[in-house]
Amino acid sequence: MAKLDLTARPGTQEIVLTRVFDAPRDTVFKAFTDSKLIARWWGGSLYQTTIDTMDARPGGTWRFVQKGRDGREHGFHGVYHDVTSPERLIYTFEYEGLPEPGHVLLETVRFEALPSRKTKLTDLTVFQSVADRDGMLAAGMEEGATASMDELARLVERG
Amino acid sequence: MRRSTRLNATFAALADPTRRAILAHLASGEASVTDLARPFAISQPAISKHLRVLERAGLISRRRDAQRRPCRIEAKPLAEASVWLEGYRRFWESSFQRLDAVLEELTAQEKRGSSRRRKRKRP
């Protein structure tokens, strides 16, 4: 299984994800912009995602709702800025569960064709501030977690 | 110190490459100021200034051994900073694993579709 690479340099407002998929670029792009397909993977394995609205065109809005096993619902919404098949997708993203509105982020997803019908995905997310990027308003942060030395070394050496 | 203030101090402390290198050194064990200064072409007072920033952020502690004052890394502030990012990483990791399965199905369908089209072309 391919590895997800996540970079979040300390003191910056960005997170960069890269991941290789074993499918042609057109197919991966379709999985990001077709409402029936995106509902089948977006949001991870713990939640069920329903598509409230999704108009994958410049200026189109989107809203997804996730329901956890406890029945609580979490809404996410934004607007598509650029939908250029099969190479680029740019949209705004806001999580409705934060203590206050307005912490919008800008996500740019690039799809690059690789040999052997594979695709490299690069997802750049820019937050409004370092504090937003570091999830200081996000619900559910656990106190007192301990980091392993490996995680520590990774975080400091990344920079 | 409130958690948000502490996180701010952590990230401000980490925003400097020399301080990050100092922490990387301390990740493998305690060290004296002299040891820490050695790889850098900067003065001992400059290193001490970096150590004060790290100490104020709670990222290192310094023992009271009068001569050497050895420094030690403190994991908790870094752990707090990384917990949320780990949650973010897990969200995307599990989403992309599910996407792998969806893509496998789609590419299999595409292959079946194209082989059927090739068969139909035969007279």
Contacts between the chains, C-beta under 8 A, distances in Angstrom:
chain1	res1	chain2	res2	distance
A	1	B	97	6.9
A	1	B	100	7.0
A	2	B	96	7.8
A	2	B	100	7.5
A	4	B	89	6.7
A	4	B	92	5.9
A	4	B	93	4.9
A	4	B	96	6.0
A	6	B	85	7.2
A	6	B	88	7.4
A	6	B	89	4.9
A	6	B	92	7.4
A	8	B	85	5.4
A	10	B	10	8.0
A	10	B	11	5.4
A	10	B	14	3.4
A	10	B	15	6.0
A	10	B	20	7.3
A	10	B	81	7.6
A	11	B	11	5.3
A	11	B	12	7.0
A	11	B	14	6.0
A	11	B	15	3.1
A	15	B	85	7.6
A	15	B	88	6.8
A	17	B	92	5.8
A	19	B	92	7.9
A	19	B	96	5.4
A	21	B	96	7.7
A	21	B	99	7.1
A	21	B	100	6.9
A	21	B	103	5.8
A	22	B	100	7.2
A	22	B	103	6.9
A	22	B	104	7.5
A	22	B	107	7.8
A	23	B	103	3.9
A	23	B	104	7.7
A	23	B	106	6.8
A	23	B	107	5.1
A	24	B	107	7.3
A	27	B	103	6.1
A	27	B	106	5.2
A	27	B	107	6.1
A	27	B	110	7.0
A	28	B	99	8.0
A	28	B	103	6.5
A	30	B	106	7.4
A	31	B	99	6.1
A	31	B	102	5.7
A	31	B	103	6.2
A	31	B	106	7.1
A	37	B	102	6.1
A	37	B	106	7.7
A	40	B	98	6.7
A	40	B	102	5.2
A	41	B	95	5.6
A	41	B	96	7.6
A	41	B	98	3.8
A	41	B	99	4.1
A	41	B	101	7.6
A	41	B	102	5.3
A	42	B	95	5.8
A	43	B	91	7.5
A	43	B	95	6.2
A	44	B	90	7.1
A	44	B	91	4.9
A	44	B	92	7.8
A	44	B	93	7.9
A	44	B	94	3.8
A	44	B	95	5.0
A	44	B	98	7.5
A	45	B	94	4.5
A	45	B	97	7.5
A	45	B	98	6.6
A	46	B	94	7.5
A	117	B	107	7.8
A	123	B	92	7.9
A	130	B	11	5.8
A	131	B	4	7.2
A	131	B	7	7.5
A	131	B	8	7.1
A	134	B	7	6.1
A	134	B	11	6.5
A	134	B	81	6.2
A	134	B	84	6.3
A	134	B	85	7.4
A	135	B	84	3.2
A	135	B	85	7.3
A	135	B	87	7.5
A	135	B	88	7.1
A	136	B	3	7.8
A	136	B	4	5.3
A	136	B	7	5.8
A	136	B	84	7.9
A	138	B	84	5.7
A	138	B	87	7.8
A	140	B	87	7.6
A	141	B	80	7.6
A	141	B	83	5.9
A	141	B	84	5.8
A	142	B	83	5.9
A	143	B	3	7.9
A	143	B	80	8.0
A	144	B	76	7.7
A	145	B	79	5.1
A	145	B	80	7.2
A	145	B	83	4.8
A	146	B	75	6.2
A	146	B	76	7.3
A	146	B	79	5.5
A	147	B	75	5.1
A	147	B	78	5.7
A	147	B	79	3.8
A	147	B	82	5.9
A	149	B	27	6.0
A	149	B	75	7.9
A	151	B	79	7.9
A	151	B	82	6.0
A	151	B	86	7.9
A	152	B	23	7.8
A	152	B	27	5.6
A	152	B	73	7.5
A	152	B	75	6.1
A	152	B	78	5.6
A	153	B	24	6.5
A	153	B	27	5.0
A	155	B	14	7.9
A	155	B	78	6.0
A	155	B	81	7.4
A	155	B	82	5.8
A	156	B	14	7.2
A	156	B	20	4.8
A	156	B	21	7.9
A	156	B	23	4.5
A	156	B	24	4.8
A	156	B	27	6.9
A	156	B	78	7.7
A	157	B	20	7.4
A	157	B	24	5.3
A	159	B	14	7.5
A	159	B	17	6.2
A	159	B	20	4.9
